[in-house]
């Protein structure tokens, strides 16, 4: 049987990884490392007893930790962290974006979810959209027509008012500070920022480029006073400032200037939706994802399919193991490509997709030595993102994902607001009769998904990945890294992963044995061998040891961020 032989880079001590261990927590972490999976990470796992925050940007991680230190809970810290990420990682997220949030309330042992994604304008019928696209010589949904009502702001207010302990003004204070006084741009974000230099929209260049000409370089201090003013408006006037007041008026006027569809009613009628997370059982673990319009159901279907084979016996990142993960991904994604959409507009076969019987049938479609190219759905019938994970001293946990979709979203900034509008509407289908076809006041297919896992009925892990459509297959690899192969949180997010794109194409990170790759190619997979880390999406997570109370966070080096603890 083929086994993977993973490269082990020398351990690097990073000044940006402060770890606050008690002696008990340190002993427990050391024991876990001694007994765990033999892979040496570039970053150490970060453990604490009073809280952990893991994000893709250090200033945001520390802002969340400051909120916990000031007496806030995980929900307070999550919103504060998201707000700082709005300032310091603007290509990935914005007040003009959407969010999905999963919250675990330890005292009640209750898991809940919030869909804070926006909807298409009421005037956006398929015919009206096609007419506008033809008029402006567009061959796909882009520009103002890719913008749906931003849902994130409403989600912040909803989750904070229901489960937080601080006011919006208190949790926005760190973000206001960085927007007004500036922050040093971190290296990976600086690299992504440069892509905006090609944008020709005046308000966008004026907001995000130095002197309207160039992106800030790594280490350069960047300020966004317009965004600071917008935050202050939200703190003083509440959500109505965004959905009924001056900010909504600005967005509608901007839409009109670009021949868009938005009216004040589109914003005034927006609401977030509390949802019950879906789950799939795997051995003595239970993986939770949010229901459609997000794509988390694909991760659940993959886990159910893979439960029909002994993955542990195959060995981590062996040819057999990776082949089965890739093929399960193809089958699950074929289902969401056909079916995933707004459940308020369609009767979706959700329970069938994650049923044990259906997963057994899907597994039978996998040839153990031959890659499928483009399997069809087994069911009959007519970018960029930020992710943050937080746990507090009371063991409440939040998995919070918040995004624009593409880098800098639609590339459109309503003048004077300091934030970019998302382009989530670009994921609508223009195929008549498709479940995800564009319709008035409908939510599009969404890629961003938070996740949590339980072990033996108790909370065990909060985690997620960034990177658009890659997320479900990355969730499954990270989940299996922990539950099947015994990795700690840092190993689980940092160890080399793969990403199946489309057809037979698979991106492979460096560090997987060449013999494994040769065998995958012999079975028909077309591999893109990366020489540097990437192509699979960044990730964060926090694991919880209920016996010791130790929380251990991990944050992938694909991003600038880190986990911090207290």
N, C-alpha and C positions, 0 to 999 in steps of 0.2 A: 504494500500500500504506500502510495506517495505521501510524504510528509513535507510540510513547509519548514524551511530553515531560515529563520528571520535574522536579518542583520541587527547587530546590537551596537548602536552608536555609544561613544563614551558619555558617561553621565555629565551633564552640565548643571552647575549651580547657578540659578537665575536670581538676581536681586529682586525681581518683580514677583517673587513667590513667597510672601511671608506666611509662615505656618505657626499657628498657635496651638500647641499640643499640651494636654495634661500628661503626666507620666503614664496614666492608664491608657490614654488614647495613643501615645507613642508606642507603648508596648503592644497594643492591639494591632496598630498599623504594621509594626515590624513583624509580628507573627503572621499577619496576612501576607506580607511580602515574602517571608521565608517559605510559606506553604503554598503560595499562589503560582500564577503562570510565569514561566521563566522568560520574561521580556523586559529589558531595561529601557525605560522611557527617557526622553529628553527633559521632561519636566517631572517633578515628584508630585504624587497625590497630596492634596492639602486637606488636613483634618482639623476639626474643632468640636467643642461640646456645646457652644452657645450660638452657633450659626455659621453658615457657609453661603457665599455668593459666587457663582461662576458665570462669567460673561466673555464676550469677544473683545473687550477693551478695558484696560486696567482702571482708568478713572471711573468708569461705570461700576466695576466690581467694588471699588472702595466706597463709592457713594452709597451703594446698597448696604455695605457693612456699617457705614456711619449711621444709617437709619436704624439698623438693628441695635447699634451701640446706644442710640438715643432713646431706646425703648419701643421702637416700632416693631411690628410683626413682619412676617414674610411677605404679606400682601403689600404693606406699606413700602417695604424695601424693593419689591418687584416693580412697582409703579415708578418709584424714584429712579431706579436703575434704567428702566425703559426710557424715561425722560432724558437722562444723561446720554444714553446711546443715540437719541434723536439729535443731540448736539455734536457728539464726537465721532459718530459713524454715519454721516448723512447719506452716503451712497446706498446704504442698506435699509435705512428705516426713516420714518418721518411721521409727523402728525397727520400727514396726508395719506397714511397707509392704513393697514388692517392689523388685527391681532386675534390670536386664539390663545386662551388661557385655561390651564388646568390647575385646580387648587385642592390640596389635601388639608382638611381640618382635623388635626390630631385629637382634640378633645372629643369630637363627635365621631371620629373614625369615618369621616365622610369625604368622598371624592366627588367633585363637581367640575363642570366645564362651562366656559363662556365663549360663544361664537361672536366675536366683535368684528365681523367682516361686513363690508358695505355692499350696496345694491346698485344696479343700473338705474339711470334716470327713467322716470315714467314715460318720457317721450321716445325712448330708444327701442323701437320695434325693429325687427330684422329688416323690413323694407326701408324704414327711415334711415337706419344705419348704412345700408348698402347705397342709398342715394347720396348720403354725405360722403362716403368713401369715394364713390365715382366722381362726385363734384370736385373733390380735392386730390384726385389722382392717387389714391392710396390703395394698395393691393392687399392690405391686411389691417386689422384693428390696431391703430396706434394714435399717438398724439392725444388730443382731448377726448377722442372717442374710446380710448382705452381706460379712461378714468372712471372709476365707480365712486360712490359716496364714501369718503374715508370713515372707517368704523372704529379705529383705534381709540380716539379720544373718548367716545362714548363708553368703550370698554374699560378705560382707566377709571372713569367716574363710577361706573356700575360696580366694579369689583372693589374699589376703595370704599365706597359708601356702604356696601353690604358686609364686607369682611375686614376692612382695614381699621386702624385705630387712630390714624393721623388725618389731618386735613389735606386737601389738595395743595394748598399754599405751602404747607410744611414739606411735602414730598417733592414739590417742584423746585424748592430752594436750591438744591445742588445744580440742577440743570440751568436755572436762571443765572447762577454764578458763572458757569462755564460759557454760556452763550454771551453774556455781557462782558466778562473780563478776559475771555479767551482761554485756549487750551493748546498745548503742544500736540500737533498732529502726529499720530503714531505711524510707523513705517508701512505696514501692509495697507492701511487705510489710505495713506498718501499715494501709494501706487494705483489703487483703484480710482482715486479722485481724478487722476489725470485724464481719464476717459471723457470727463465732462468738458474738456477744453474744446471739443469739436461741436458742442452744443451752441446753437445760434440764437436761442431765445434770450432777449435782453434782460428780463427779470431774473432768469436763471443764472446768467453770467454775472449779473450784479450782486446776486446773493452768495454764490459759491466760489467765484474766482477772485483772486487778488487783483485789485484794480480792474476787475472785469476782464482780465486777460489770461491768467494762469492759475492752475491749482496750487494750493499750498504744498510745500515740500515737507518731508519728514522733519519733525522738530520745530517747524515754524509755528508761531502762535496765530491761531485763527479765531476771529470773533464774529458773532452773528447777532447784532443788537435787535434786528427785527424779530428774530425768534425769541429773544428774551422778553420783548414786549408782548408777543403772542402768549407766552407762558404766563406772564403777569395778568393778562386779560382772562385766561382760563382760571387762574387762582382767585381772581376777584369776582368774576361774573358767572363762573360755572360752565357746564356743558352748553348752555343756551348761547353763549358767545360764539360757539363753533357751529351750532346747528340751527340757530334761529336769529342770531345777532350779526354783528359787524363782520366776523370772519366768514360766515355763510354768504353774506351779501358780497364780499370781495370775491369769493370763489365763483359765485354765479355770474357776476359781472365779467370775470376773467373768461369763464366758459363762453359767454355771449360774444366776447371779442374774438374768440377762436371758432365761432360758428358751432358751438356745442349744444348739448341738450339740457343742461341743468336748469332747474328752477328752485326757488326757495322751498317748495313743497318736498322736493327730493331730500333735502337736508332735514327739514322739520319732522318728516315721517320716519327718519331713521331710528332704529332700535337695535340693541344687541339681543342675543338669544341665549338663555341658560339652557344647557343641554346635558344629557346623561352620557357619560363616556361609555364607549363600547369596549369589549375586551375579548381576548383570546387566551386560552389556557395552554401552557407548555410545561409539562411535568408538574412540579409543585409551584410554578410561577404563573402570574396572570399579568399580561401586558395590556395596558389601557391606552386607547386613542380616542379622539373626538370623532363624532359622526360626520358624514358629508354635510356641507360642500367641500370640506377638507379631504385630503387623500390618505388620512391615517388608516382607513379601512384596508388599504393595500398592504400595510405592514401586518395587520392582523391576519389577513388571508395568507400571506407568506409564512407566518409562524404556524398557522394551522396546517398548511401543506407540508412544511418541513418537520412537523411532529410525527410524520409517518415513516421517518428513517432515523437511524442512530447516527446523528451528526458527530457526537463525541468520539465514536469509534473511528471515524474517518480522519480525525486530526485537524487542528485549526489551520485554515488556509491551505489545506491539501487540495489537489486537483478535484477529487471527488466532492469535497465540501464546497468549494467555490462553484463548481458546476451546478450542484443542486440549489445553491442560493440564487445563482443567476437565472436558472430555469424557473424557479418558483416566482422570482420577480417578474419574469416575462408574462406568466399566467395571471398574476395578480394585477399587473398594470394593464393587461388587455381588458380586464373587467372594469377597472376604473375609467379607462379611455372611453368605454362604451356607456357606462352607467353613472359615473360620479357627476353630481350636479346639485342644485338647490332642492332639498327634499320637500320644500313647500310647493314646488311646481311639478314634482314627479313622484310616482310610487316606486321607490328604489328597492331592489332585492337585497337589502342590507344584511338581514339575518341569514339568508341563503349563502351569501358570499363568505361568511365566516363560520359556517356550519361544519361540523366534523365530517358529515357525509359528503358534502361538496368538496372539501379539502382532500378527502380520500380519492375522489374521482379525478381531481386536478393532479394529484401526485402520480396517478397512473399514466398521465400524459407525458411524464418526464422520461426520456430515454437516458439511461445512466452513462452512455458513451457517445451521445450525439446532440449537438446544440440545435434547438429550434430557432427558426429565423423570426417569424412574426406570427405567433399563435393567435387565434381569435378567442374572444370571450367564450368561456364555457357555459355561459348563461344564455338561454334563448329569450327572445322578446324583442317587440317592436322598439436665475438669477442671483438677486441678493436678499439677504434676510438677517435679522439678528435674533438670537435665542438667549434667554437667561434663565438660570435655575437658582432658586433661593430656598434655604431652610432656616428656621429660627430656633431659639432655645426651647420653645414649646413643641417643636417637631412638626409645626405646620410647614407645608412645602408648596412651592409654586413653580410650574413650568410655563414659561411665558414666551411666545414667539410673535414677532412684530416686524412687518416688512413692507417694502414698496414693490416687490417683485423684481423687476430689472434694476440694474445699477442706476441710481437716481430716478427710478420709476419712469414716469412719462417724460421726464425732463422739463416739466412745466412748474414754475413757481408763481403762485398768485402774488402780485406785487405787494411788498410791504409786510408779508407774513413770515418770511424766513423759513418756510418749509416747502418741500416738493410734493406734488400729487403723484399718487401711485399709478400703475398701469395694469391693475388686476383684470380689468375688462378685456384685455388682450387675450385672455384665456377662454373667453366665450367662443362657442362654435358658431359658424355662419351656415351650417348645414341644416336645412329645414327638417324638422322632426327629430333632430338629435336631442338627447336629454339635456345637454349643456348649451343648447341654442340660445342666443341672446333674446331676452324678453324684458318688458318693462318691470322695474322694481324687483329684479331677480338677482340672486347672488351667483357669481361665476364659480366654476371649478377653482379650488384653491389649493396651493401647494404647501402652505406652512402648517405644521402640525406639532403640538407639544405631546409629550408622552410621560407616563409613569408606570412603574411595575410594582407588584406586590409579591411577597413570598410567604407561603403558608397562611394566606389571608391577611397578612400585615404589611403596612407600607414598607417598601424596600429601596426604591430608587426613583428619582426624577431626572429626566434626561431628554435630549433631542439633538437634532442636526440641522444645519443650514445648507442652502444650495438648491432651492427650487425643487424640481422633480426628483432629485436624488434622495429626498428625505426618507420615504418609507424603507427603501432598501438599506439605507444607513442605520435607521432605527433597528432593523432586524439584525444587522451585523453587530452593532454595539450591544444589543440585548443578549445575543448569543455569546458574545465575548465574555460577558459576565456570568450568565446562568449556565452555560454549557462548558466553558473553559476556565472559570474561576478567576478571571482577571479583576484587578482593582479598577477604580473609575478612570484613572489616568491612562492605564494600559488600554482599557476598552475603547477610549476615544482616539488614542494616538497610534496604536498599532496599525500597520498597513491595511488599507481596505481597497475594495474594488467598486466600480460603478458601471453597471450595464446601461448604455445609452439607448440604442435602438437597433433593431435587426440583430446582427451577430456581434456588434461592436461593444467592447468592454475596456474601460480605462483601468489600469493597474498601477497602484503606487509602488515605488521602489521598496525592496525588502522582502518580496515574496520569491521563493526559490525558483531558479530558472527552469529546473526540471518540471515543476508544477505548471509553469507557463507554457512550456513545450507541449505538455500533455493536453492542456486546455485547447491549444491551437490544433492539435491532432483531432480533437473532438468537434472542431468546427468553429470555435470562438475566434473572432478577429480582435487581437489585443492591441491596445495602445499603451506601450510601456513608457511610463513617465520616468524621467531621470531625477525629478524633484518631487517633493510632496505636493499633493493637490489633485483636483479633479473629482474629489469625492465629498466635498463639503466639510466645513468645520463642525465641531460638536462640543457640547458641555454636558456635565451631569453631576449628580450628587447621590452617593449611596449612604444608607443609614443602617447602623448596627444597633438593633433594638436592645441587645443585651448590655452593651457598654454605653449607649447613648452617643457614640462617636459618629459624626457626619464627615464623609470624605468626598471632596470635590475634585473634578478633573476638567481641564480645558485644553483643547487641541492646539498645537502649534500652527495649524493652518491660518489662525487669526492672531491678532495682536494681544488677545485677552489673557485672562488668568482666573484661577479660583483663589479666593481669600477666605479666611476663617477667623473665628474668635472663640 
